[in-house]
């Protein structure tokens, strides 16, 4: 008697699972998911603090240039006039005198200072608040990882061109919108 009761319960479970599987197959996988937050809790949305702006954000349009020179290659999409190929520059190339001092555009902590494939010697400074500055194609490094640097402090020595990027939240932005006049 007990065996029959157990087998009928197991049979009912199998029938229920088969019905659920059939319903999911007919309705598609979306029937298994819901838009409702898990366990009745809404996911908190990040908010920007209402305090003062970050130093880089406050200095937008007035940051010091990392090296004295002129822009050789601008930011963004460029088309080669001869071949018609399109390339995207995530920063600017600044033509300068070889062996010019390269300095930080704002205070921060050095998060990378080493050789980087395709860009030569490179320094990345984390300024906080999602802001990073990148200095590449350096002839010589004058800083190390973990070092705290001040605005206008020398971090390297240039070759004849410095590649400079500014990133906000990990995305490249046009550095010329942030740098002041030379």
Order of alpha helices (4+ residues) and beta strands (2+ residues): alpha-alpha-beta-beta-beta-beta-beta-beta-beta-beta-beta-beta-beta
